[in-house]
Amino acid sequence: MDWPTLSHLTQAEILALQNRAIKRFFRHELPFSPFFRELFAKHNLNFADIKNIDDLQKVPFTSKADLAPTPEDPGKSRKFILQPDEHLIKKFAPKTKLLKILMQKVAGLDVKKFLEWEYKPVHLHFTTGRTALPTAVGYSSRDLETIKETARRLFQTMQIPSDAVVVNAFPYAPHLAFWLTYFATSSLRLTTLQSGGGKIMGTPKIIDAIEKLKAKVVTSIPGYFYHILREAVAQKRNWSNLEFAVFGGERVSDGFRAKVKELLKEVGAFNTKILTTYAMTEGKTAWVQCSEETGYHTYPDMEFFEVVDENGNRVPENSPGELVYTSLNWRGTVMVRYRTGDMIQGLSLQACQTCGRTVPQISRDIQRKSDIKEFNLTKVKGELVNLNAFYPLLMGLPDVEEWQLEIAKVNNDPYEVDELILYVAPKVGVNFENLSHEINRRVLSETGITARIVEKNLKEVLSLIGMESELKEKRIVDKRPKA
């Protein structure tokens, strides 16, 4: 089904589509996963009994702990790859697939190659930064066709024009952001510079390219885009053709959007849309806003999302909770009832008020559950601090150029209390003492604690956060020594 048709189905039609997809996937595909065969056997579940979104609730949750490799089991994630053999195919494959296999044999064709196209991982992405060992997620050749389709949908949802020149400023790496832009632009035949980011092509050349190619679209991590935009302003560049800045990899607050838009005016870009994506490596694709005010438009034929409370119970539409993801139409690595650790304000099933699409929409305010941590800030008790609050607070302050939050122990003593050190590069001419008071006033209001604020120049903070050397900027670093 094409995207314009699919994205305007009624709620009843989407529900029927997802129920059919769940029934088909659980009966004919998921049994090829070693992990889920073990899980279902352990809980006395039958794959054929999962026929709709309600039955899905019988399946236990999975999480990063099930998937992430450990020193003892570095190949842990391989169990999530669909791995059919002759016995499993005969037992679980649908008659249509068995017939295709038979026809391949009769024609003297290589059945192994036929199955490898659908199931063998040929392309890998890796999770970033949150675990000591990165987690591999595999795509089969069939998956590469699927990700191209979702990438096209992403650009179509944003209404990127067919004559757009695109500069892909995401870092070149085995991660979603760069490759989704590549797949979208190549399959839609858009003129594109796949720059590889500052570490590969270098910031000066990317700034040049946006101007000289008259780019209409730039895709980037938001912090890096702000960095190159700031440089472009200082150099009095002309980016007047820029219509879309598409961000991924970090949260984007309304304050940060406003800050970027003010700078864009100084390079002649007065009407640039700033759109953000939501993605997770385990979900194998990304979802995007159609406008700055909306949430993330999903693909109901590719995945099923649910939102659960702290006890794991589903919550009603538009209610806050943790986002849970289930694959419906992928091969390679697949996830079922995967607790993302992302807390959202709700999942809407209503038609988008901006574009009219009827696909489920994830609210745009997303926070990482794991970023709410306990700190021993006094000798008496621990305190929960939501580190998510620092991003919108500091990225939106017009007098702050760059920043990094360091979590440390007083005197670097593992038995001492924790302290939060905030390194700040102020704008030129700003009174730092006044800025420090304003930052701590806001930090106290948002988090209930204060930080020690240290002034550094812009170059020093850019080096600390690894603006042009890291895949993602190191905004919050934990340097506490272990006892």
RAMO-V191403 format. One line per field, one symbol per residue. ss: DSSP state (h for helix, s for strand, l for the rest). burial: b if it has 24 or more other C-alpha atoms within 12 Angstrom, else e. A space follows every 50 residues. Layout:
BEGIN
ss->???
burial->???
END
This chain:
BEGIN
ss->llhhhhllllhhhhhhhhhhhhhhhhhhlhhhshhhhhhhhhllllhhhl llllhhhhlllslhhhhllllllllhhhhhsslllhhhhhhhllhhhhhh hhhhhhllllhhhhhhhhhlsssssslllllllllssssshhhhhhhhhh hhhhhhhhllllllsssslllllllhhhhhhhhhhhhlllssssllllll llhhhhhhhhhhllllsssslhhhhhhhhhhhhhlllllllllsssslll lllhhhhhhhhhhhhlllllllsssssssshhhlsssslllllllsslll llsssssslllllsllllllssssssslllllsllllsssssssllssll llllllllllsslllssshhhsssslllllllsssslhhhhhhhhlllls ssssssssshhhlllllssssssssslllllhhhhhhhhhhhhhhhhlll lssssllhhhhhhhhllllllllllssslllll
burial->eebeebbbbeeeebbebbbbbbbbbbbbbbbbbbbbbebbeeeeebbeeb bbbeebbbbbbbbbebbbbeeeeeebbbbbbbbbeeeebeebbeeeeeee beeeeeeeeeeeeebeebbbbebbbbbbeeeeebbbbbbbbbbbbbbbbb bbbbbbbbbbeeebbbbbbbbbbbbbbbbbbbbbbbbbebbbbbbbbbbe bebbbbbbbbbebbbbbbbbbbbbbbbbbbbbbeeebbbbbbbbbbbbbb bbbbebbbbbbebbbbbbbeebbbbbbbbbbbbbbbbbbbbbebbbbbbb bbbbbbbbeeeeebbeebebbbbbbbbbbbbbbbbbbbbbbbbbbbbbbb ebeebebbbbbbbbbbbbeebeeebbbeeeeeeebbbbbbbbbbbbbbbb bbbbbbbbbeeeeeeebbbbbbbbbbeeeeeeeebbeebbeebeeebebb bbbbbbebeebbebbbbbebbbbbbbbbebeee
END
